[in-house]
Amino acid sequence: MAEALEMRRISPDEWTVHWPHTSESLDRIPQFWADYWTKEFINGAVLSGAWQAWGFGAKVGDINVIVLTQIVEFPANRFLQIPLAFGNHLDRCLPTIEATIERFAVEAKCDICEVIGREGWQKKLGPRFAKYAVVLKARVPKMGVH
């Protein structure tokens, strides 16, 4: 029998309790977030409600995976974006994550769900999520005006 998973939206009060451990987890994976956000921004975005935090784990109180979402309004569609997800036992949690995020997207009246992440997500979420863009990056050298 498969192990039951707990899922919950993490309230700002609970986020504050989990933030020290979450901050340490982020320190281990800066390659996935540090080009875009600071830890102060991530923390503040969840506390202010601009981002929603979701916790998934094997039992109450355990959080194995954190998924961060945000709702973005574009002129043509309302998007539920997943800018960051991290943790342990992702494969075990993935079906529950997908069901939870889909339900939230419906309740939030979103038209499209968009996952922003590394290449490995395509394998985990395909064929339901289709690759539609490639993002390339290069660092710009810091130079003074001469």
DAZINOR-V461141 format. One record per helix or strand of 2 or more residues. SS is the DSSP state (helix for helix, strand for strand). FROM is the first residue (numbers start at 1). LEN is the number of residues. If there is no record, write none. Layout:
ss=SS from=FROM len=LEN
ss=SS from=FROM len=LEN
//
This chain:
ss=strand from=6 len=5
ss=helix from=12 len=16
ss=helix from=30 len=3
ss=helix from=39 len=10
ss=strand from=52 len=6
ss=strand from=65 len=9
ss=strand from=78 len=10
ss=helix from=90 len=18
ss=strand from=112 len=4
ss=helix from=120 len=6
//
